[in-house]
Amino acid sequence: MRKLAFYAWLYVESELRKTKNRILNLIDPPVVVLAYHRVSVPQIDFHSLVVSPENFRAQMEFLKRNFHLVRFEEDWAAAKKPAVAVTFDDGYADNVLALAIVEEVGVPVTFFISTGNIDSSNEFWWDELERLVLGEASYPPHFQLNDAKYGKTWSTETYRERRRMYWDLHQSAKKITVVRRTGWLRQIREWAGLNEVTDGANRSLTHDELMILAKSQWVTIGAHTISHPTLSSLTEEEQRHEVVSSKRQLEKLTGREITVFSYPFGAKRDYDLTTSRICREAGFNKAAAAFPGEAHRWGDPYQIPRHAIPNWDVDTFAAKLKGLWIR
Ligand SMILES: [Zn+2]
């Protein structure tokens, strides 16, 4: 009975939200901001970060045919609406392939870049974790993580068990320091019998590749911290360092002023009011979050909602986008 009441409430809540959004969208046609990460051939992709080149091209062509396209950094007050803005997070090397497609189709894009891995073969920690835990190795039956706070033993015989362990580790690894996480990855590497060297499929942009993006008339470069931490778990000083240094570093690398930012992970719990203030003080005009929703003129420019787009074919993409206007 309690379960039924719960589902009934979920239904009512979602209907109320749809009605509210319909009204808001009538009062002020919104800007819908789409968030991508990678254009590549999907592999394990636990977090649905990869969109295939075919689907990405078809999605961009659909946008070009059907919507007003705006740049993330523009003043949207003057834009014809409803409008769509396209953004990418993280700065994977395969963003160069995304660039080739958006240039051909003619879609403006903002790439938010984490600077810590530029010109290195290091993977982002979640990619290494995914490769180590969910790959093809012959795994021992257990893994014991040695850590004062998060130490735990997992059964790791089946893929299902390893997926559980991956998820647990991912949740807590978001909240810890780079040094501590590096220690975890070392332990996991030893357990999996795998090493640090990869084929480079998950690497970040090089400086040269970043310049190819930055020089395109279709591209805006934005900042996304240095080491991609959960900013809300850091001290104010640490947050400021991640935010301000990534801006300075990108300005030095590209020779352009960097005026927009996106929060790593981007859910409301992943940044806080201090983060928004630091972004404003650092000279950013807007900051993108990662919770779904549409941007209205009364919204907070330092918490712009975005819809994450997975590897949908164009029909699914079109249907979902249509749904966004009236949600
Ligand atoms: Zn990110």
Boltz pocket constraint, residues with backbone or C-beta under 6 A from the ligand:
constraints:
  - pocket:
      binder: B
      contacts: [[A, 89], [A, 90], [A, 224], [A, 228], [A, 263], [A, 264], [A, 265]]
      max_distance: 6.0
